[in-house]
Amino acid sequence: MLARRSFLKGVGVTLALPLLECMSPVFGRVSQPQVPRRMLLISNNLGVLPKQFFPTQTGADYELSPYLKELSEYKKDFTVVSGLSHPGVVGGHSTENCFLTAARGPTKSGFRNQISLDQFAAEKLGQVTRFTSLNLGVNIDKGNRSLSWTRDGVLLPAEDSALAVFRKMFLQGNPQQVAQQLHRLEERGSILDTLLLQTKSFSQSLGHHDKERMEQYFTSVREVEDRLNTAREWELKPRPSTTQAEPPEVKDKKRFFEKFELLLAMSRLAFESDSTRIVTLMVDAFATPVFELHENQSTTDGYHNLSHHGQATEKVNQLVDADYQQMGLLRGLLSELSAKEEQGQRLLDHTMVLYGSNMGDANIHDNSNLPILLAGGGFQHGKHLAFPRDANAPLSNLFVSMLQRFGLEAESFGSSTGRLTGLETL
């Protein structure tokens, strides 16, 4: 018996089949609406204080909670949802990588993550923009945390530099740099050509079942070739221009809110320039040390230790301050998306903004009743949708509603049981 890896090494490359099988054709397989739909998916892995976030009333006439009063100007543009969680996704902080995947049992031996919502959508959409998606992070531990995961459960590292994102979107390479990138793409293509020649000869001697598996492999390699061809085409196209100045490079983790605001700005620019239709942003509060609350005022402890407040007044007050500031950043984003017009409508009307967390209550490591807010995107907003606190509805039901609003044919995702009840489109 010839081992798969031994065979691949024999042709001069090491190529993992599962990674290839998760890749899809570069051209969209769905007809796109005239006005592009977009989604921005944000998660703070330590959440917010639930008492200040969730309203006490339900329906369309609910009274805004203290935190949501920061968004009062946009009450008709967002829906807050209580009583949602991912079934079987428990284990405190271990759930942070499962927020967009709904993969069960993150603390169990042999756990393997699943494809995330953004990558699922990117697969079905195809490469209709320069970047199929952008995966960003604030203070993120790149090697261990991400909102984006491939179909094979492989972590996609997040970019935490707003400056790097800006240059990736707008910086024009000189002819020499473009030629170098094209050469690198050609080299990758030649490896695939060699691989296909070798495998086609080898597959002739295989049995029926193995031939089917190899045909699936050939299909995956062809899809990689398509991606490379599209990458070549995009490399030859000039990048969009912008009147925005380059953002500063902020490396100090203490400047938490500044980094968060800059990456939100980059997300908005990515949509405005149509560089991508899908952005994820993990706010890695767990990895955030002592940070600046205001000018000349820092927290007394790191974000994680503050989250285990035990009702200590000083810690709770600092968390309340931090949560209010995040609501303020979200308000600023909604304001910018509302001010930008696209074909006679607000950019917000075509952009779904999901803000939430894998933590319902970080103080006690509770992964139920997750704080979820969905803004924009053409839904009938202005409501508090409440599901049972002791028998949560699947958060993946919301994901199905979002995928369908995105224009994709998706009847299920993760642990979904259907669409989210009560969330209707305009």
Beta strands, then each sheet from edge to edge (+ up, - down):
strand 1: 38-44
strand 2: 78-82
strand 3: 84-85
strand 4: 134-138
strand 5: 278-283
strand 6: 292-294
strand 7: 297-298
strand 8: 341-342
strand 9: 345-346
strand 10: 351-356
strand 11: 372-376
strand 12: 384-386
strand 13: 393-394
sheet 1: 4+ 5+ 1+ 10+ 11- 2+ 12+
sheet 2: 3+ 13+
sheet 3: 6+ 7-
sheet 4: 8+ 9-
end
